[in-house]
Amino acid sequence: MSTGHQPDTSQGAVPQGVPAPHAGAPIPAQPAPGQPIPAQPVPAHVAGPYPPPPAGPVPATPVPYPPAPPGYGGAPAGPVPSQPAGPYPPVPAGHLPGPFPPAPPGHPQQPWPPQQPVPVAYALPGHPASAMPVPPATPASGGRLRRMLRFNTVLAVLLAVLIGLVAWQNVRIGELSTALEGADQRLTELQQKDGGRLDDAESRLGALEKEVGGAFNVEKLAAAVLPSVFRVEAGRATGTAFAVGPKASDGGTNLFTNYHVVEELYKDGGRTVKITRDGQRFDAKIVGVNKLRDVAHLHTTAKFTGLTVAKTPAKPGQQIIAVGAPLGLTDTVTSGVISAIRESGYEEGPMVQFDAAINPGNSGGPVINGQQQVVGITVAGYLNAEGLGLAIPIADACKLFAIC
């Protein structure tokens, strides 16, 4: 009869020879504390009083698992992790180990140890809180992340550059606007000053134009007057005639000459003379004469431009030109000034004295002022004298014949 230490099955020790439950198998629940444990038949060789448990902590003894049968998918063979050593909790009343009563009559004695595995509670290791596994980052996802970071960085840099450029442009626009406003103001001031200067210049230019226009230009006067001046042939006499005033009522041209030019022909009963211009000869009719003022009125059907008559009398010192055909030489122009206005001394009436050179053949020709206007009709020149010519005032001739 063995008196060695027996395993304490009431505290969950695993008897030797009992297979351990495989991993994942359900663990039967132990009876709740305070309930009596059914009596188990104990073999005669284990009956008897148990020795008292040793005082102090009991060293843990590893209990090896029996080898798993073939095909059994249980836990691997090896020692069971030892439970921490220490005093066991007190056994509830009614469950203390001790001699078991003999089996009642008629009840078969149960073998020991039991052939069926005794439910044993195993302390299972703690499981971590369940969580979804996080798959490790793959190289592809890491590359995409890096590319996204680089793209975001580049985008942020470009955005910052763009914002800086816009701000700089706004500053430059403001500076340019300020400079433009200043330039506009200066331009306005300059324009005002230049406007005053331009007005002064225009005033001076107008005065100069008037002076130039009033200046005596012989070439300009001759070019304007010559087309209206003719050589006249009246029998054996020659002289000068000029177109005057507007067109005649029949569309022809009225002309003035001296009476002494046509006197011989007129006394002989002749009434037609020849006028020559640029080598062309035209017939002209003697319409009327005035012997006292030595004026004759001619008319031709040919169309020429008549000269304008001066509205104011000639004055001493006024510049003039004398146009005629001296000695038959057409388009002869000489220039001079009005020397004097002779009011008396001539029975014909007042005379205009001028110093432009004239010769026989100038009789009947016009005396023209600087405004291209007729101031007199050349009538005579003093023989053996230089620069002394006489003209009939044009106003007297117009009074005699209303053709001006």
C-alpha positions as CSV (number, residue, x, y, z in Angstrom):
1,M,0.0,0.0,0.0
2,S,1.5,3.2,-1.2
3,T,1.6,6.2,1.0
4,G,3.2,8.6,-1.5
5,H,1.7,12.0,-2.5
6,Q,-1.4,11.6,-4.7
7,P,-2.4,14.2,-7.3
8,D,-5.1,16.6,-6.2
9,T,-7.8,16.1,-8.7
10,S,-10.0,18.6,-6.9
11,Q,-7.7,21.5,-7.9
12,G,-7.5,20.6,-11.6
13,A,-4.3,18.6,-11.7
14,V,-4.1,16.2,-14.6
15,P,-3.7,12.6,-13.7
16,Q,-1.1,10.7,-15.5
17,G,-2.2,8.7,-18.3
18,V,-5.2,11.0,-19.1
19,P,-4.9,12.5,-22.6
20,A,-5.1,16.3,-22.8
21,P,-7.8,17.8,-24.8
22,H,-6.7,18.8,-28.3
23,A,-6.5,22.5,-29.3
24,G,-9.8,24.0,-30.1
25,A,-11.9,21.3,-28.3
26,P,-14.6,22.5,-25.9
27,I,-13.7,22.5,-22.3
28,P,-16.4,21.2,-20.0
29,A,-17.5,23.6,-17.4
30,Q,-16.5,22.7,-13.8
31,P,-19.1,22.5,-11.1
32,A,-19.9,25.8,-9.5
33,P,-18.2,26.4,-6.2
34,G,-20.3,25.4,-3.2
35,Q,-21.8,22.3,-4.8
36,P,-20.8,18.9,-3.6
37,I,-18.6,16.9,-5.8
38,P,-20.1,13.4,-6.4
39,A,-18.2,10.7,-4.5
40,Q,-15.9,8.6,-6.5
41,P,-15.0,5.1,-5.7
42,V,-11.4,5.0,-4.5
43,P,-9.3,1.9,-4.7
44,A,-8.5,0.3,-1.5
45,H,-4.8,1.0,-1.9
46,V,-5.4,4.7,-1.8
47,A,-7.8,4.8,1.1
48,G,-6.6,6.2,4.3
49,P,-5.9,9.6,5.6
50,Y,-4.0,11.9,3.4
51,P,-1.0,13.7,4.8
52,P,-1.5,17.4,5.4
53,P,-0.4,19.7,2.6
54,P,3.0,21.1,3.1
55,A,3.2,24.5,4.5
56,G,4.4,27.2,2.3
57,P,4.4,27.4,-1.5
58,V,4.3,24.2,-3.4
59,P,6.8,24.0,-6.2
60,A,5.2,23.5,-9.6
61,T,5.9,20.2,-11.2
62,P,5.6,20.0,-15.0
63,V,3.2,17.3,-16.1
64,P,4.1,15.8,-19.4
65,Y,1.4,15.3,-21.9
66,P,1.0,11.7,-23.2
67,P,1.8,11.3,-26.8
68,A,-1.1,12.1,-29.1
69,P,-2.7,9.2,-30.9
70,P,-2.2,9.0,-34.7
71,G,-4.5,11.4,-36.6
72,Y,-5.1,13.5,-33.5
73,G,-4.7,17.1,-34.2
74,G,-4.2,18.2,-30.6
75,A,-1.5,20.2,-29.0
76,P,2.1,19.2,-29.4
77,A,3.7,16.8,-27.0
78,G,5.7,18.3,-24.2
79,P,5.5,19.6,-20.8
80,V,2.5,21.6,-19.9
81,P,3.4,25.0,-18.8
82,S,3.6,25.0,-15.0
83,Q,1.1,26.9,-13.0
84,P,2.5,29.5,-10.7
85,A,3.6,28.1,-7.4
86,G,1.8,29.3,-4.4
87,P,-0.7,28.3,-1.7
88,Y,-3.8,26.8,-3.1
89,P,-7.1,28.3,-2.3
90,P,-9.0,26.8,0.5
91,V,-11.2,23.8,-0.3
92,P,-14.8,24.5,0.4
93,A,-16.5,22.6,3.2
94,G,-17.7,19.1,2.3
95,H,-14.9,18.8,-0.2
96,L,-11.9,18.1,1.9
97,P,-10.0,15.0,1.0
98,G,-10.3,12.2,3.4
99,P,-11.2,8.6,3.6
100,F,-14.0,7.8,1.3
101,P,-16.9,5.6,2.6
102,P,-17.1,2.2,1.2
103,A,-19.3,1.6,-1.7
104,P,-22.9,0.7,-0.8
105,P,-23.9,-2.9,-1.2
106,G,-24.7,-4.0,-4.7
107,H,-22.7,-1.1,-6.2
108,P,-19.8,-2.3,-8.2
109,Q,-16.5,-1.0,-7.2
110,Q,-15.1,1.5,-9.7
111,P,-11.6,1.0,-10.8
112,W,-9.1,3.7,-10.1
113,P,-8.1,5.7,-11.9
114,P,-11.4,6.1,-13.9
115,Q,-11.3,4.9,-17.5
116,Q,-13.1,8.1,-18.6
117,P,-11.2,11.3,-18.7
118,V,-12.0,13.5,-15.8
119,P,-13.1,16.9,-16.8
120,V,-10.3,19.2,-16.1
121,A,-10.2,22.9,-16.4
122,Y,-7.2,24.2,-18.4
123,A,-6.0,27.7,-18.1
124,L,-6.0,29.0,-21.6
125,P,-3.5,31.7,-22.6
126,G,-5.0,35.1,-23.0
127,H,-5.8,36.1,-26.6
128,P,-5.2,39.6,-27.9
129,A,-8.1,41.7,-28.8
130,S,-9.4,40.7,-32.2
131,A,-8.5,43.3,-34.9
132,M,-8.4,43.3,-38.6
133,P,-5.0,42.5,-39.8
134,V,-3.3,45.4,-41.6
135,P,-1.6,44.2,-44.7
136,P,2.0,45.4,-45.0
137,A,2.6,48.2,-47.5
138,T,3.6,46.8,-50.8
139,P,6.4,48.4,-53.0
140,A,3.7,49.5,-55.5
141,S,1.6,51.3,-52.9
142,G,4.7,52.9,-51.4
143,G,5.8,54.1,-54.8
144,R,2.4,55.6,-55.5
145,L,2.5,57.3,-52.1
146,R,6.0,58.8,-52.9
147,R,4.8,59.9,-56.3
148,M,1.8,61.6,-54.8
149,L,3.9,63.3,-52.2
150,R,6.3,64.5,-54.9
151,F,3.4,65.7,-57.1
152,N,1.8,67.6,-54.1
153,T,5.2,69.2,-53.3
154,V,5.7,70.3,-56.9
155,L,2.2,71.6,-57.1
156,A,2.6,73.6,-53.9
157,V,5.9,75.1,-55.2
158,L,4.3,76.1,-58.5
159,L,1.3,77.6,-56.7
160,A,3.6,79.6,-54.5
161,V,5.6,80.8,-57.5
162,L,2.3,81.7,-59.3
163,I,1.0,83.7,-56.3
164,G,4.4,85.5,-56.0
165,L,4.3,86.3,-59.7
166,V,0.8,87.7,-59.6
167,A,1.7,89.8,-56.5
168,W,4.8,91.1,-58.3
169,Q,2.7,91.9,-61.4
170,N,0.2,93.8,-59.3
171,V,3.0,95.8,-57.7
172,R,4.4,96.6,-61.2
173,I,1.0,97.5,-62.5
174,G,0.5,99.9,-59.7
175,E,3.9,101.5,-60.3
176,L,3.2,101.8,-64.0
177,S,-0.2,103.3,-63.3
178,T,1.4,105.9,-61.1
179,A,4.1,106.7,-63.6
180,L,1.5,106.9,-66.4
181,E,-0.6,109.3,-64.4
182,G,2.4,111.5,-63.8
183,A,3.3,111.4,-67.5
184,D,-0.3,112.3,-68.5
185,Q,-0.2,115.3,-66.1
186,R,3.2,116.4,-67.5
187,L,1.9,115.9,-71.0
188,T,-1.2,118.0,-70.3
189,E,1.0,120.8,-68.9
190,L,3.2,120.7,-71.9
191,Q,0.3,120.7,-74.2
192,Q,-1.1,123.7,-72.5
193,K,2.2,125.5,-72.8
194,D,2.6,124.3,-76.4
195,G,-0.9,125.4,-77.2
196,G,-0.1,128.9,-76.1
197,R,3.1,128.9,-78.1
198,L,1.2,127.5,-81.1
199,D,-1.4,130.2,-80.9
200,D,1.4,132.8,-80.8
201,A,3.1,131.1,-83.8
202,E,-0.2,131.0,-85.8
203,S,-0.7,134.7,-85.1
204,R,2.7,135.5,-86.2
205,L,2.4,133.3,-89.3
206,G,-0.9,135.0,-90.2
207,A,0.8,138.3,-89.9
208,L,3.7,137.1,-92.1
209,E,1.2,135.7,-94.7
210,K,-0.5,139.1,-94.8
211,E,2.9,140.8,-95.2
212,V,3.9,138.3,-97.9
213,G,0.5,138.6,-99.6
214,G,0.9,142.3,-99.5
215,A,4.4,142.1,-100.8
216,F,4.8,143.3,-104.4
217,N,5.7,140.3,-106.6
218,V,6.3,141.4,-110.2
219,E,6.5,137.8,-111.5
220,K,3.2,136.8,-109.9
221,L,1.5,139.9,-111.1
222,A,2.7,139.5,-114.6
223,A,1.6,135.8,-114.8
224,A,-1.9,136.8,-113.6
225,V,-2.3,139.9,-115.9
226,L,-0.6,139.0,-119.3
227,P,-3.4,136.7,-120.6
228,S,-5.8,139.7,-120.5
229,V,-3.5,142.2,-122.4
230,F,-3.4,142.4,-126.2
231,R,-1.6,144.3,-129.0
232,V,-4.2,146.3,-131.0
233,E,-3.8,147.3,-134.7
234,A,-6.0,150.1,-136.1
235,G,-4.9,150.8,-139.7
236,R,-1.4,152.2,-139.5
237,A,-1.5,152.8,-135.7
238,T,-0.6,150.2,-133.1
239,G,-1.0,150.3,-129.4
240,T,-2.3,148.2,-126.4
241,A,-5.7,147.1,-125.2
242,F,-6.9,145.0,-122.2
243,A,-10.0,143.0,-121.2
244,V,-11.9,144.5,-118.3
245,G,-14.8,143.7,-116.1
246,P,-17.2,140.8,-116.3
247,K,-18.3,139.1,-119.5
248,A,-20.4,141.1,-122.0
249,S,-24.1,140.4,-122.4
250,D,-23.5,138.4,-125.5
251,G,-20.8,136.3,-123.8
252,G,-18.0,138.2,-125.4
253,T,-15.3,140.5,-123.9
254,N,-15.2,144.2,-123.3
255,L,-11.8,146.0,-123.7
256,F,-10.3,149.5,-123.0
257,T,-7.7,151.4,-125.1
258,N,-6.8,155.0,-125.9
259,Y,-8.8,157.0,-128.4
260,H,-5.7,158.3,-130.1
261,V,-4.8,154.6,-130.9
262,V,-8.0,154.2,-133.1
263,E,-8.5,157.9,-134.0
264,E,-7.3,157.7,-137.6
265,L,-9.3,154.6,-138.4
266,Y,-12.4,155.8,-136.6
267,K,-12.3,159.2,-138.5
268,D,-12.1,157.3,-141.7
269,G,-15.3,155.4,-140.8
270,G,-13.6,152.2,-139.8
271,R,-15.1,150.4,-136.8
272,T,-13.2,147.1,-136.7
273,V,-9.7,146.6,-135.3
274,K,-7.4,143.6,-134.8
275,I,-6.2,142.3,-131.4
276,T,-3.4,139.8,-131.1
277,R,-2.7,137.3,-128.2
278,D,-0.2,134.5,-128.4
279,G,0.0,134.8,-132.2
280,Q,-3.7,134.7,-132.6
281,R,-5.7,137.6,-134.2
282,F,-9.2,138.4,-133.2
283,D,-11.6,141.1,-134.6
284,A,-12.8,143.8,-132.1
285,K,-15.4,146.4,-132.8
286,I,-15.1,150.1,-131.7
287,V,-18.3,150.6,-129.6
288,G,-17.6,154.1,-128.3
289,V,-15.0,156.8,-127.9
290,N,-14.3,159.9,-125.6
291,K,-11.9,162.3,-127.2
292,L,-11.5,164.5,-124.0
293,R,-10.4,161.6,-121.7
294,D,-8.7,159.8,-124.6
295,V,-10.6,156.5,-124.0
296,A,-12.1,154.1,-126.5
297,H,-14.4,151.1,-125.7
298,L,-13.9,147.9,-127.8
299,H,-15.8,144.6,-127.9
300,T,-14.9,141.2,-129.2
301,T,-16.9,138.0,-129.4
302,A,-13.9,136.0,-128.3
303,K,-13.9,135.1,-124.6
304,F,-11.2,136.3,-122.3
305,T,-10.9,137.0,-118.6
306,G,-11.4,140.6,-117.7
307,L,-9.1,142.4,-115.2
308,T,-10.5,143.7,-111.9
309,V,-10.7,147.5,-111.3
310,A,-9.3,149.0,-108.1
311,K,-12.0,150.5,-105.8
312,T,-9.7,153.0,-104.2
313,P,-7.6,155.7,-106.0
314,A,-3.9,155.2,-106.5
315,K,-1.6,156.8,-104.0
316,P,1.9,158.1,-104.3
317,G,4.5,155.5,-103.4
318,Q,2.3,152.6,-104.3
319,Q,4.1,149.9,-106.3
320,I,2.8,149.2,-109.8
321,I,3.7,147.4,-113.1
322,A,3.0,148.8,-116.6
323,V,2.1,146.1,-119.2
324,G,1.9,146.8,-123.0
325,A,3.4,146.3,-126.4
326,P,5.9,149.1,-126.9
327,L,7.0,149.3,-130.5
328,G,4.8,146.3,-131.2
329,L,6.7,144.1,-128.6
330,T,3.9,142.2,-126.9
331,D,3.9,141.1,-123.2
332,T,6.3,143.8,-122.1
333,V,6.3,144.4,-118.3
334,T,8.0,147.2,-116.4
335,S,7.7,148.1,-112.8
336,G,7.8,151.2,-110.7
337,V,5.8,153.3,-108.2
338,I,3.1,155.9,-108.3
339,S,5.1,159.1,-108.4
340,A,2.2,161.6,-107.9
341,I,-1.5,162.3,-108.6
342,R,-1.8,165.3,-110.8
343,E,-5.1,166.9,-110.1
344,S,-4.6,170.0,-112.4
345,G,-2.6,171.3,-115.3
346,Y,-4.3,169.0,-117.8
347,E,-7.5,169.9,-119.5
348,E,-8.4,166.2,-119.8
349,G,-8.6,166.0,-116.0
350,P,-6.5,164.5,-113.2
351,M,-3.6,162.2,-114.2
352,V,-1.6,159.5,-112.4
353,Q,2.1,160.0,-112.7
354,F,4.4,156.8,-112.4
355,D,8.0,156.1,-113.0
356,A,7.8,152.7,-114.8
357,A,9.4,152.8,-118.2
358,I,7.0,153.2,-121.2
359,N,7.5,153.8,-124.9
360,P,5.3,154.3,-128.0
361,G,3.0,151.3,-128.2
362,N,2.3,151.2,-124.4
363,S,-0.7,153.6,-125.0
364,G,-3.9,152.0,-123.9
365,G,-2.2,149.4,-121.6
366,P,-3.1,148.8,-117.9
367,V,-1.2,150.1,-114.8
368,I,-1.6,147.3,-112.1
369,N,-1.1,147.6,-108.3
370,G,0.1,144.8,-106.0
371,Q,-3.4,143.4,-105.7
372,Q,-3.6,142.7,-109.4
373,Q,-6.1,145.6,-109.8
374,V,-6.1,148.2,-112.6
375,V,-5.5,151.7,-111.3
376,G,-5.1,153.5,-114.6
377,I,-4.8,153.4,-118.4
378,T,-1.4,154.5,-119.8
379,V,-1.9,157.5,-122.0
380,A,1.4,159.2,-122.7
381,G,5.0,159.6,-121.8
382,Y,7.2,162.7,-122.0
383,L,9.7,162.7,-124.7
384,N,13.3,163.3,-123.8
385,A,12.4,162.4,-120.2
386,E,13.0,159.2,-118.2
387,G,10.7,157.7,-115.6
388,L,7.9,160.1,-116.3
389,G,4.6,158.4,-117.5
390,L,1.0,159.5,-117.3
391,A,-2.2,157.4,-116.9
392,I,-5.9,158.1,-116.9
393,P,-7.5,157.1,-113.5
394,I,-9.5,154.0,-114.2
395,A,-12.4,155.4,-112.2
396,D,-12.9,158.2,-114.9
397,A,-13.0,155.6,-117.7
398,C,-15.5,153.5,-115.8
399,K,-17.7,156.5,-115.4
400,L,-17.7,157.1,-119.2
401,F,-18.4,153.5,-120.1
402,A,-20.4,151.3,-117.8
403,I,-18.4,148.1,-118.5
404,C,-16.3,147.8,-115.3
